[in-house]
Amino acid sequence: MRIAKNWQDYKIIDTSDGMKLESWGGKILSRPDPQVIWKTPHKTDLWDKADAVYHRSKKGGGEWELKTRLPESWKVNYKSLTFIIRPTGFKHTGLFPEQAVNWDFMSERIRKVREQGREFKMLNLFAYTGGATLACAEAGAAVTHVDASKGMVSWARDNAAASGLSDRPVRWLVDDCEKFVKREIRRGSRYDGIVMDPPSYGRGPGGEVWKLEDCVYELVSTCAQVLSDEPNFFLLNSYTTGLSPSVMAYILSEVLVPRFGGKVTADEIGLPVELAGSPLPCGSTAIWVADK
């Protein structure tokens, strides 16, 4: 497992009975986590002192129970990046901290290219609030940020401003990611790196159900067509339970290695738990990298 262990403003304090207890810049939140299937005794009384607890509804969704006067939003930092945290009605806060391991990976690859005096064009699909966009832009890439949610793209731009990156070359686009890529193919646009974090489920304009397991191969194959002649990396994230890291690695190997060479790795990503001996698995990432 690749563990995001360089956080200072974020930590998981404890986990038990389907919940994780987190500190977000000193604000203590208790949220559900499907990976936490154990019912270990609570290791701290902070469970009873959380600023907010998210309760799931049997009808779907849920809501936050505020225990203190929690601000509507606040900021946390990761290295030189700043993110606006805002608890939403779907239990999320606007940031997935485990993705920091991928931000660091991409930043390092981009910096090596930029140190050689070469440009780096980056495509971030299903880009959410822009964690990967900020990391890549800060490292020197020209980034195209695409997400179907206007609100998420606006949030991402606010994160860029908070990080002092508003002047970086980022295209902020509200668009359907797959349709955008197909238009980029026709336009002849090319990218040196791609990162994507597609949802497990979605609905098309006609109400048709989109499931990642059924569509991921076609999606990767389509996106491979906008890679440059000498691409650097392709990173595929997933939080879909039925899509293992090895399956994602197989897909990247089949689509990318015959054309570009290189190698593929895949693993779970996770976060340390302060009061436990083991990290919490949080998702999976498969990465193709070039032979350079």
N, C-alpha and C positions, 0 to 999 in steps of 0.2 A: 504494500500500500504506500502511495505517495502522500505524505502528511504535510499539511499547511501549518508549519510550526513557527513561522516568523511574525505572527501577529502580536501586537502589543495592546491595541485597543479592543480586542475581541478575544473571548475565550469561552469554551464550554466548561462549566464548573462541575456538573454532575449529570447523570442520566439514570432514569428508572421508570418503569411502568408506562412506556410509550411517550415519555416526555424528556426534554433536555432543558437544563437550566443554564442560561447563557448570560454573559456580561457583554453588553454593547457600549463601550465607552463609559462604563460604570453604571449603566442602566441594566437592571436585572430583569430578564424576561424568561418565562417558562412557556415552552411551545411543544406541540406534538411532533414526534419524529417516528416514522414507520419502522426504522431500523431498531429502535429501542424496544425489543421484545422481552427483556429481562425485568424482573421485579426485585431488584436489589434494594436493601435498606438505604434511605437517604443518608448521605454522608455529611450534610451541612444543614443548619437551620435557615439558610438563605432561601430554601424552598418556600418557607412561610413568610419570607420578607420580600418576595419578588415585587417589582414595580408593576408588572402586568402579567396576566396568565391568559393564554388562549384556550378557549373551550370549543371543541368541535360540537356541531349540531347533528342530531340523528337524521335531520332532513337534508344534510349537506352543508358545507361551509362551516361557519362558526363565528365567534366574536371574541374580542379582547375584554377581559375584566381588569379594569385599572384599579390597582391597589393604592397608588400614590398619584400625585398630579404630574403625570408623565408629559413632557412636551410633545407637541405634534410631530416634531422632527428634531434630530440632532446629528452631529457629525462624528465619524470615526476615521482614523488614519491607518493606512498601510504603507509603510515606507514614505515615499513622497506623494502618495495619492490620498485624496480626501473624498469620503463618500457620505452622502446624506441618508440617514436611516429614518424610515417612516413605517411603523407597523401598519400593515394593510389588513383588510377584511378576510384575506385568504391565508392568514398566519405568517405570510412572508414579511420581510423588513426592507426589501429592495437590494439585498446583497447576499451572495452565497460565499461565505468566507473561505470554504475549502478550495475555491477556484484560484486562490492566490498561488498555489503551486504551478498552475498553468500560466498565470500572468508572469511569474518569474521565468519560466521556461521560454515563453515567447519573447520576453524582453531581452533575454540573453542572446537568442538567435538573431533578433533584429539588430541589436547593437553591434554584433560581429560583422554583419553586412554593412552597416552604416560606417563603421570604422575603416572599411575598405573604400569608402567614398562612393558607394553605390546606393541608389534609392531602394526603398522597400514599400511595395503596395500591399496593403492588408485588407482582407474582407472579413467582417464580423457579422455573421448571420444569426438571427434570433437573439439579438444583441442585448436585450433587456436594459438594465440601467447602466451599462457601459463599462463594467470592470475591465474586460479584456481590451476594449477600445482605449481606455485611458492608459493602461499599461503599455500597449503597443505604440500609441501616440507619444507617450513620454520617452519611449526608447528611440523614437525617430522615424516611425513609419507614417506614411500617408494612409489613413484608415477610411474605409467605407463601412458605416455602421447602419445596419438594416434591421428593423423590427416592425411588426404589423401594428403595434400599439402606439398611438400618438402620445399617450401619457408616459409610457416607458422611455420613449425617445426624448421627451422633454426632461424627464428625470435625469437621463444620461447627460444631457447638455448641462444641467445644473451641477452634476458631479464634476464635469470637465471644468466648469467655472470655479467651483470650490477648490479644485486641484491646481488652478492657475494654468490650465491647458486650453483655454478658449481660442487662443491664437494658432493652435496646431492645425495641420491640414486634415480635417475630419469632415466627411460628408455625412450628414445626419438625415437618414431617409426613413420615412414611414411607408412601408410597402410589404406586400406578400413576398417572403424570401425566395421561394421557388420561382415565382413568376419574374422577380427581379433578375435572378441568375440567368433565366432563359433569355431575357432581353439583353443582358450583358454578353451572352454568347453571340447573339446576332450582331451586337455592336462591335464585337472584337475586343472587348475589354479583358485585361489579364491581371492576375494578382500573384504575388510571390508567396503569400501565406493565406490560409483560410482557417478560421475557427468557427465552429457552429455548436449551438446548444439547443437542438430542436426539442419541442415539447413531446410528451408521451402521446397526447391526443390533441386533435384539432378538428375543426369543421370547415368544410369548403363553402363557397358562396351558394351552392345549391343544397346545403345542409348535409352533404355527404361526410361521413366520419373518416378522419385521417388518423391512422395508427402508425406510430414510428416503426414498429417491428415490420410492418408490411411495406413501408415506403423508404426506409433508410438506404437500401442499396441503390434505388433509383435516384434518391437525393444526392448521395455521394457521387454517383456517376455523372449526374448533371453538373455538379459543382466542379468536378475535375476538369471540365471543359473550359473553365475560366482561369485555370492555372497558367502561369507563364511558361516559357520554354525551359527555364531552369528554376523551378519553384523550390522553396526552402522547407516548408512544413505544411501539414494539414492536420488539424486537431479536431477530433469529434468527441463531444461530451454527451453523456446520457444519464438521466435519473430514472429511466424506465426499468422496472424490476426484471422484466423478462428479457432484457437485452444485455448479455454478459460482456465484459471487456474482451473476451476471446472472440466472440462473434463480431464485434466492431473491428477488432484487429484483422480478422479474416476478410471482411469487406474492404478495408483500406488496402490490404495486401493484393487482393484480386483486382481492384480498380487502378491503383497507383503504381505498384511495383513493376508490372510489365512495361509500362510506358516510361517511367522516370527512374527506375532502380530504387535505391535507398532501402530503408528498413522500417519496420513497424513494431511498436511496443504498445502494451495496454495494461492497465491496472486500475484498481479502485483508488479513489482519492478520499482523504479523510482529515479529521481534525483531532488534536490531542484533547483528552478529557482530564482536567486538572486533578480531580480526586479519584482517578481510576488508573489502572496499570495498562490499559489498552486504549487505542484511538477509536473514534467513532467513524465507521465507514459512511460516506455521504454521497457517493456517486461513482461514475466510471469515466475514464478517458482513454481513448485510443489515439496514438500519434504516429503519423508518418513523417519521417525526416529524410532529406536528401543526403547523398554520400558526400558531404562537404562540411 
